Structure formats: C-alpha cells, structure tokens
Amino acid sequence: MPVERALPTEEAVALLELTRELAAGEVAPHAAAMEERGDFPREVFCTLGEAGLLGLPYAEEYGGGVQPYEVYLQVLEELAAAWLAVGLGVSVHTLACFPLAAYGSAQQRTRWLPEMLAGNLLGAYCLSEAGSGSDAAALRTRAVRQGEDYVVNGSKAWVTHGGEADFYNLMVRTSEDGPRGISTLLAPADTPGLTPQPPERKMGMRSSPTASIALDDARVPVGRRLGEEGQGFSIALAALDGGRLGIAACAVGVAQAALDAASAYARERRQFGHAIVEYQGISFLLADMATGIEAARALYLAAARRRDAGLEYAPQAAMAKLFATDTAMRVTTDAVQVFGGYGYTRDYPVERYMREAKVLQIVEGTNQVQRLVIGRSLTKP
C-alpha cells in the first residue's frame, strides 16, 4: 500500500531550520579537532537536549517532540552531515529510549523517560556479545532472579556510548528457551558490578566511544525489567527496525557532506586551464554520487512514512539501511578520488568521511543481515 508524503508542517520546517543552525554553529566547528583527539562531545548532546532534539519521536507528556519519524530522520541527516558521531549518537540515544517508551509501565515511563528525552541521561543499547553479533538470539549474558533483584553475569560488546552513557538497556537471558528466554533490563550506569571496559581503537568515529560492558554479579531490580520476562528479543527486534532507519539517515548525511565537499573542490581546482568539474570524468562521477544520495534519501523517507502510517516497514527499513550505507561508502570513496592526493590527507574532511562511512555498513545489523531480512520477507505467504 503506497503512502503519500505529507506536506511539511510549519513546525517541521522550523525544526529543520533550527537543526541546520545548530549543526552549523554548535556541531560542525568542533568535529575535526575532537575527532582527532577522540573527545566525546557531551556538551553538544546537552545543547541538543536543551533544544528538544533528543526526544523528537516520543510523547509530549514525557517531554518528547511528538514528531513523525519522517521529520526526526531528516534531523538526523542534518546532524550527521555536520558530524557523524553526533548524528549517530542521537540515533543511538533514541534507540535506547525506545524499550522504555514502548514497553515500560506507566510508572516506569513517568519516573525515567522525561530525563532521558531531555538529554539529562544519555543512553546505550546492549544487545551484541563477543560470540553473538549477527546471531543476536545466541546471547549468553545471564540474569538470575534472586528476590527482588536480577543478578547479571556476562559481557556485552560493541556498545556505542559505552563508558559515557548514564543508562544501559541490557538484553539478557532469563531462561534457556531460545529467543523466548531473553528479557530487557534498564540498568543505571552506577550499578555495582557493571563495568565499562576500555574503548575500542577504531579506524573512524573516534569521538563516539565503543566499548564492552562487563557484568559481574550486577544487581538490577526486578522493577527495572521492561516488558514481560521473555519479551526481550521482540523488544530488541522492534527497536532495531527504527534504528536501521536512523543509520540510513546518518549515511545520507555523511554522503551529502562528502558530495558537497567534492563539488566545491571540483569547481575551484584547476588543471590544464580549466576547473576539473568541467571535465566529463569528474562531472559524471559527481552526477552518479548525487543520484545515489537522492535515491537513498527517498528510500529512507518512504520507509519512515510507512512507519508513521502504522504499516509494516521492517523490510523497507532493511532496504533503506542497506542501500543508504552502501551508497555512503561509494560516495565517500569517490569524493576522495575527486580530491586526488589531497583527499588522502587529513587536511580535508573527505578522508574522515570515508573512514566513518565504513562502520555504517556494519552497525544495526551488517548489510549481509539486511539482505537476509529482505529475502525472508519475500518468501512470506
């Protein structure tokens, strides 16, 4: 069933204009230097929280922005174009708020959600483990109930904001009943026995810490379980559908930033008496880059409109994530080529865009997993 795109409201137009102003004034100026040092931009997230950009798709009664996903994703694209660590961070935080917002009790939402959506508490999402990445249902971190607590032992891997987050969504095994034996716990960062490990040494996204979380007899109150016991895998999959659209939007943002940089350089750089943009080899390259970006943007927006309309959108989210991130990798690589030798140096941003784009083909499910999701959807009756 096709979904028509709604005309943008005045509120949405104003929100996107505010995002562009913040991206240009508060985000982009810090990106290169902080990435070089590997500094986490907590102050930037505080600024975005004060502007109301950390709870856009959630209910107003808890401090959310009540925005359609279609609008929220365009905000992510603008932020990611300025600095991927920030755009991806907002996406991860929104993902981390989802289990509580969608599956928490009214009492739980009232107690914790407002501070999360205001940005006072920054979130992380702990699904993967060293031995269960793509095969998430094989996770082994165990939570055993003792009285009014769960005692958690194990380790979670590849946690964005690990060591910086104020709360962690823990997907843990509460029984051996396969996927139906997984539950979700909302653990504060100061939980005794919950210990972030040193961050991974990555090729890009250095300002976005990725770390393992060790859990050694960590006690999490039963009152911090989200949903029913055994519902955790369903919660995880529902969260990932929306998260994949966030990654798609971030990928389009990075690709657009790379195209903008390459186009500007091609207009200024002269060889053999002409600006290189006048040569067909460069102009065709830029044309293909622009076409791929427009197609990726249209794909994630179409999937978002399905979500906003209450229609099934998981296959479309997988398609958007797959296509947008592959496009970002290709566009950023081509942008380096347009710059020639200069593109391979840190004097220009395109080498950073290329390093950053790679991780987007991996997070929130590798692109091979996205093809698996799409393929399975085609075999359903």
Beta strands, then each sheet from edge to edge (+ up, - down):
strand 1: 123-126
strand 2: 142-146
strand 3: 149-160
strand 4: 167-173
strand 5: 182-188
strand 6: 194-196
strand 7: 210-221
strand 8: 225-226
strand 9: 270-271
strand 10: 274-275
sheet 1: 1+ 4+ 5- 8+
sheet 2: 2+ 3- 7+ 6-
sheet 3: 9+ 10-
end
